Amino acid sequence: MMFEPTKKSELQTPTLSRRGFLSGCAAAAAVLVVPNAFANIAKKPERVLALHHLHTGERTKVTYWADGEYIRDGLKEINHLLRDHRTGDQHKMDPRLFDLLHQVQARIGCRGEFHIISGYRSPKTNRMLRQNSNGVAKRSLHMDGKALDIRLSGCDIKQLHRAAKSLKAGGVGLDTQSNFVHVDTGRVRYW
């Protein structure tokens, strides 16, 4: 079988309707649209957090992500700082919590350190807190390493609450009586 060259007059240029052109542009734009907080975090070569645990007095400024991956030693350092300060028990924390903090800080623009009120809670500590308070969940995400109670130095607590909610990345609660914001990587919900 032989192929004959096509004559120039036989070539057809596809026509593109206005609707087809606009649909293609809309699809391309949809792919390119990224929420600002997520765009900002993706552009940064390193993710650094400054943390101050209010119960132990410990402070750290740690790079926990660089070159496209989490840094094991950085995560280990944060996990130690976020341990249950009552029992000394440690738990592997969900790294998405750290990304959430990083994104909140980028959104607000406050460069202060995060004050940690509560990180990991052992089941023993959670039971004790439940006996003394109505606001502690029986199956708290603190026990799974998926929740933090925080403040951000130099930032109004209500501003911190609004910024965390705007990310739609998990649970966010405001405790004005104790002056902290709860963030977790569970389902999206607010209080």
Secondary structure as UniProt FT lines:
FT   HELIX           8..10
FT   HELIX           18..32
FT   HELIX           36..43
FT   STRAND          46..53
FT   TURN            54..56
FT   STRAND          59..66
FT   TURN            67..68
FT   STRAND          69..70
FT   HELIX           72..81
FT   TURN            85..87
FT   HELIX           95..108
FT   STRAND          114..118
FT   HELIX           123..132
FT   TURN            134..135
FT   TURN            138..139
FT   HELIX           141..144
FT   STRAND          147..152
FT   TURN            153..154
FT   HELIX           157..166
FT   TURN            167..168
FT   STRAND          171..175
FT   TURN            176..179
FT   STRAND          180..184
FT   STRAND          189..190
//
